[in-house]
């Protein structure tokens, strides 16, 4: 089983690695996702369904629940 721990995106003229555990939240706009970490925002052309396949939703939702308690 392959476990994904990061995703890569292009920002300006370089590739940026985003560790999945660093994602604070994801905002969806049509076919784009704004991925927010504590320090940066990344705009990625990817559907929400594809993002959901990349992340472990149970861990991500659990992390969100902790943020709002």
MOZIBEL-V60476 format. One record per residue. N is the residue number from 1. RES is the residue in one small letter. PSI is psi as a letter, one per 40 degrees, with the letter a starting at -180 (999 if undefined). OMEGA is omega in degrees with one decimal (999 if undefined). BURIAL is 1 if it has 16 or more other ideal C-beta (glycine too) atoms within 10 Angstrom, else 0. Layout:
n	res	psi	omega	burial
N	RES	PSI	OMEGA	BURIAL
N	RES	PSI	OMEGA	BURIAL
This chain:
n	res	psi	omega	burial
1	x	h	179.7	0
2	x	h	178.7	0
3	x	h	-179.7	0
4	x	h	179.2	0
5	x	e	178.3	0
6	x	i	173.4	0
7	x	i	179.9	1
8	x	i	176.4	0
9	x	i	178.5	0
10	x	h	176.4	0
11	x	h	-171.5	0
12	x	b	-178.2	0
13	x	f	-179.3	0
14	x	i	174.7	0
15	x	h	178.0	0
16	x	h	177.4	0
17	x	h	178.1	0
18	x	h	175.8	1
19	x	h	-176.6	0
20	x	d	179.9	1
21	x	e	178.6	0
22	x	e	-179.0	0
23	x	h	179.3	1
24	x	d	173.9	0
25	x	i	-178.3	0
26	x	h	179.0	1
27	x	h	-176.3	0
28	x	h	174.7	0
29	x	h	-177.8	0
30	x	b	-178.9	0
31	x	e	-178.8	0
32	x	i	173.5	0
33	x	h	169.4	1
34	x	h	179.1	0
35	x	h	-177.2	1
36	x	h	169.0	0
37	x	a	179.6	0
38	x	d	-172.7	0
39	x	e	-173.4	0
40	x	i	173.7	0
41	x	h	179.9	0
42	x	h	175.5	1
43	x	h	-175.9	0
44	x	h	176.2	1
45	x	g	-179.1	0
46	x	i	-180.0	1
47	x	i	178.0	0
48	x	d	179.1	0
49	x	d	179.1	0
50	x	d	177.3	0
51	x	d	-179.5	1
52	x	d	178.2	0
53	x	d	-178.3	0
54	x	d	-175.1	0
55	x	i	172.6	1
56	x	h	-173.4	0
57	x	d	-178.2	0
58	x	d	179.1	0
59	x	d	-178.0	0
60	x	d	179.1	1
61	x	d	178.3	0
62	x	d	178.8	0
63	x	d	178.8	0
64	x	d	179.9	0
65	x	d	179.1	0
66	x	d	-179.2	0
67	x	d	-174.7	0
68	x	e	178.6	0
69	x	999	999	0
